[in-house]
């Protein structure tokens, strides 16, 4: 890697680590804790790449991007930020940042992105509008986990693309919310946003009525996997009839459409028409690290609505994080709303959390972990459901190996992540030979990353 890199971050540790890593990679580095200093360097013509934090003592790094683009059109900027919301990712994209990374970031990943940035030219800047600056600030699309950050980046890239979008995930994960955010942040924001359900497609004239309502806005087919064959056929005919002024098409689904396709329960022509871009929204169980951020967001919203200010004690939050949240983000929001309404003291301890969550359904007990019997019962439930989906017919041959792979793949991936990619520790944790682990990593095509986290 060759070039001069300007680093702006108010965290002294991050400045030091980035300076050392980039210098070892062969770059010259100028580091500062001030946006004023950074902009002076830019004006002086210094630097081939900028790596900048967002929230700085003397301003907002995102606000400097248009000025950097005006003064140095070919200068790429990588934004790093602890403000881990969808709006940060979208604003960084709209301000034409070369790339965006949330904190804590993976140092090797940042180094690779920096190397790529030094090799390409930055495209012409696209100015941010006030509408894009203000829209969606209250959306609970908050998260620093890799899965959510990947969704943010993809939303920022496709929100104005004329491609259909399929959003999948469990109930309560925010599928419809993401669809609405894409519309509200896109160039179609002033046009209608129409949600179509099964009842809208029950009659032959249903598609024509939908087209009349949506015009060239956004048409969302809600839970498309639940639609019957007639409704699916009407959607296909509708999509085939569109001309140049067609609406944007999005769809949501809890169901595994690929499985329904294999079972003959979903039309292949509709499946491929809807899947221009696919967004898989993780369940709350898969993004436990985001629970404190989401809780803070919902408490702040409740306080704005006139409810008392409340927050979790460490013990209370520990129990909240251990709960399985079968209703996902929607259930968390409703629970925090209830705690805001019914509570007395500002802090919410373990006992109060136990009372509220004790009466709600859970996939695992509040204390988490579970035991082998409960795990086996959960697996049995899913296997019985899988057999039931075949309507009295046997599943396709090879079931044993398919089920083993379904269990083995996430087990190895999670264990590797928990041990920081250290295969020796992972093999010891799993109780298997290290060579066996290596073979399984290769056979299952598992990506192993050693992570060094920076706060």
N, C-alpha and C positions, 0 to 999 in steps of 0.2 A: 504494500500500500504506500502510495506516495502523494504528498500534498500537505497543505497547511490547513489545520482545522481550528475553528474558533469555538470554544466551549463556554457556555454561559449557564451557570447554576449556582444558587445560593447555598447549596450544601457543599461544604469544604471537602468532605470525604469523597463525594462523587467527582468533584473537580480533580482531586488527587488521583483517584483510580483511573479515570478516563485519560488524564494526561500521561500517566505511566504506561497504560495499555497501548494508547495510540502512538506514543513515542517509540515503544518497543517494536511496533508494527512498521516503523519507518517514517512516520509523519512528524511534522513540526506542529506544536500545539501552543495556542494562546488561550489561557483560561481566565475567566473573570466572574465575579458575583454581581455585576452591574450591567443592566441593559444599555445604559448610557455609554459605557466603555465598549460594549459589543458593537453598538451602532457606529461609534467613532472608527473602529477597526474596519467595519464594512465600508464606510464612506471613504476611508483611506485606500481601499482596494485590497486589503489584506484578506487572506483566507480563500480556500477552495471549497469549503464545506462548513456549515454552522450546525452545532448541536446545542439546542437551547431548551431550558426549562420553561414552563408557562408562568407560574406564579413567582415573580421575582420581587425583591424589596422595592424596586423603583419602577414597577410596571408589570404589564402582562406580555409575555413573549409572543403570543398569537397576534397581538395588535401591531407588532413590529414587522410581521411577514409581508404585508403589502408594501411597506416602505423599503424593505430589503429587495423585494421584487422590482420596485421602481428604480432603485439605485444600482442594483446588480442583478439583472435579469437571468444570468446564467448560474447564480449561486444557489445550490441546493441547501435546504434546511431540514434537519431531522428534529422533530419536537419530542421531548420527553416530559411526562407530566404525572403527578400524583392525583390530578383531577380526573378520576377514572370514570367519566360518563360518556354517553354516546355523543353529547353535544361537543365535548372536547375533540373527539375523533373527527366529527363532521366539520367543526370549525377549522381544524387543522387542514383538512382536505380542501375545504372551500377557499381557504387562504393560500392554497397551493403549496403546502409543505411537501417536501419530497417524501417524507415518511413520518409515522407517528408511533411512539412506543410508550406504554404505561409504566409507571414505577410501581413496584420494584421490577427492573428490567433484567433480562438475561444478557450479561456482558458479551459473550461470544456472538450472540445474535446481533447486538448493536454493532459490533465490529464488522460483521459481514455486511450489514446494511450500509455502514459508512464506506466500506470498500466499493460497493456497487454505486453509491451516490457520487463518488469521486470519478466514476467512469462514464457517467451519463450527463446529458445536459437537461437542465430544468425547463419544463414547458412554460409557455406564456402565462402570466398570472390571471386568475379569475377573481375579481373583487367580491368581497362579502357584502351582502345586502342586509339591511336592518331586519327584514323579515326572517332571514335565515339565522340571524343573531339571536332573535327573541323567541322563535318558535320552539316549543318542546322542552323548555327549561324545567317544567314540572313533571316530565315523564320519569317514571321509576325505572328507566333503563340505565341502571347504575351497576358497575362491576369492574374489578381489576383482574379477574381470573382470565386465563388465556382464551377460554371459550367465548366469553362475552366480548373481549377485545377484538377477537376475530370477526364477530358479528358486526361490531361497530365499524370496523374498517370496510367490510363488504357493503354495508348499508351506505357508507359515505361514497363508495365507488359506483354503486348501481342506482342511486336514487333518481337520477335523471336519464338512465339508460332505458331504451324502449325494449325491455325484456320482461317476460313473465317471471314472477317470483313465487316460489313455493316455500312456505314457512311451516316447519314441522316441530312438534314438541308436545309434552304432556299438557293436560289442562291446567291453566293457571300460570303458565310460564311466561305469558306476555306475547303470544303470537299475534293477536289482533292489534295489540299496542304497537308492535314493531311495524306492522302493515300501515297503521295510521301515521306513525312517525315518518315512514318513507314518503307517504303522500304529502304530509304537512311540510316536509323539508324539501320537497321537489319543486320543479317548475310548474307542476300542476296544482299547487296548493290552493289556488283560487277557484278551482273547478270542483265539481261534485265528487264526493267519496261515498260510494254506494256499497253496502254489504248485502250480498245475495245468499239466502239460505235455501233449504230444500223446498219450502213453501213457495218461494218466488219462481221455482222451476217446475212446479207440479203440473202446470197447465201449458198447453202449446203456445199460448200467447205470452207466457212469462218472459222469455228472452227479449221479445220486442219491447216490453214494458221496461225492462232493465236498461236496454240500450237508450231508450228515450230519457230515462232519468239520469244516467251517468254521462251521456254525451262523450266528450273526449277527456273525462276525468280519470278516476281510478275505480275499477270494479273488483271487489274482493269476494271470492267464493269461500264462505266460512265452513270449516269442517267438510271439505270436499270429499273426504274418504267415506262419509256417511251417506252420500247421495246414492239413490238407486240408479238402475241402468238407464231408465228413461231420462232422468235429469242429466246424467252424464252425456247421453247422446245429444240432448238439447244444447248443452254447453259447447260440444264439439261443433255442431252446426253454426252456433252463434259465432264462435271464434273464426270459423272459416269464412263467415260473411263480412268480416270487418274490412274496411278500406284504409286509406291513409290517415284519416282522422279517428282512428280507433282509440278506445280507452286503454289505459294501462291495466293489465290483468295480474291479480295476485290471488293466492289461495292459501288457506291454512288447513292443517290436518293433524289430529292426534294419532290417527291410524298409520301404520307402516304401509304406505302405498305400494312399495316394491313387493311386499309380501302379498297384499291384495291382488296385485297384478299377476303374481305367480299362481295364485289360487283362482284366477279367472273372475275376481270380484271387482276389478277396476279396469276400465278400458285403456288399452295401451296407447291409442291415439290421443286420448285426453292426458294421460300421464306425461307423454313427451311434449305436449303442447304447453303444459303448466310448468314444466321443470327447466325453464331457461336458466334461472339462478335458484339454488336451493339454500335455505338458511335453517339449520338445525339448532333450535333453542335448547340449551341444557336445562335440566331440572334443578331445583334449588339444592337438592342433595348432592349434585355434581359441582356446585359452586358455593360451598359452605363459607369460604373466605369472604364472599360478598354480603353475607347476612348482616354484619355490623354496618356496612355502608347503606344497605337497603333500610335497615331499622332506623338509622339516623335520618334518612330521607323521609320516611313515613312519620316519625315523631315530629319532624320540622313541619310537615304538611298539616298534621293535627293541630300543632300550636298556631299555625297561621289561621286555622279555622276557629280559633278561640278556645281550644281545649288546653288543659294544664300542661306545662312543660314537664316531660318525663324522660328517663333514660334507664338503661339496665345497669345493675351492679355487675362486676366481673363474674360473680357466681350465677346471676340470672342470665347473663349473655351466654355463659358456658352451656347452660341447659337449653337455651334457644338453639344454639349451634348443634347440639346433640340430637335434637328432634328431627324426625324424618321429613316433615312438610310434604305430605302427599298432595296437598292442594297448591303447593309451590308458592310463587310470589304473591298470588292473590290471597292465599290463606294467611301468609305472613302479614300482609297489609291489614286484613280484617282483624287479626289478633292484636296488632299494635294499636289499631283504632279502638278496640275494646279496652285495652289497658289504659289508653289515654282518657277514655270516658269514665271508667269505673274506679281508677286508682286514686289514692290519697297523697302519699308522700311522693317526692320527686323521683326517688330511686326505686327501681323495680327489682326486688330480690328473688332468690330461688323459690321461696315458698309461693309467692304470687304467680310466678311463671308456672309452677306445678299445678296450681289451681286452674289456671286458664287452659293449659294444654292437656291436663289430665282428662278432660271431658271431650277432647277432639280425637278423631281417628289418627292412627299413626301406622306407618309401615314397620317401624322398629320401636322398641321401648324408649322412653325419654332419656334414659341414661346411655343409650346407644350401645354399639357393640353387638348385642344379641348373643345367642348361643347357637350351637350347631343345629339343635332341633328346630329353632325358629327359622334359621336360614334354610334348612331343608324344607320346611313347610312353605316358605316363600317360593322356593324353586319349584316345589310340587304344584303350587297354584299356577305359576306361569306355564309349566309343562301341560297341565290339564287344559288351560286356556288355548294353548297352541294346538292340541289335539281337537278341541271343540271347534276351532276355526275351520277345520277341514270337513265339517258337516257330516260326520259319520264315516268319512273315507279316511284311509290311513295316510299319514304324511309321506312325502317322497322318500325313497330309500336313502340310507346313509345318515340316519338321524343321530346315531350315537356319536360319530365324529363331529357333526355339526354342533351338537350340544356341548361337547367337551371344548371345542374351539371357542364357543360363545362365553364359557366360563374362564377358560385359560387366558385368553387374550386380555381382558380387563384386569385379571388378577396380576399378571406379569407386568402390565403397563403401570398399574398403581403401585406395585411393590418397587419397581425401578424408580418411579418418581419420588416415592417416600425415602428411598436411600440415595437420592441425588444422582442417580445413574451409575452408582458404584456396584458393579456386577458381583464382586466378591461379597459385599454386605447383603445384596439382594439374594444371592444363592443361599447364604447362611440363614437369612430371614425365612426363606421358603423351605429350607431343609432339603435342597437338592444340590447335585454336583454342579460346579461352575461351568464345566463343559456342556452339561445338559442344558443349563440356562442359555448359554451362547447359541446352541443349536436351535432352541425354541425361539429366541429373539430373531434369528435369521429366518426360520420357517414361517413365523407369524408376521414377519416384516415390521417389527416394532422399532420405532425410532428411539434411540437412547441419547439423552442430552445431559451432560454434566452442567449443573446450574450454579452460578455464583450470583446471589441476590444482592442488590443494592437498594437501600431505603432512601 
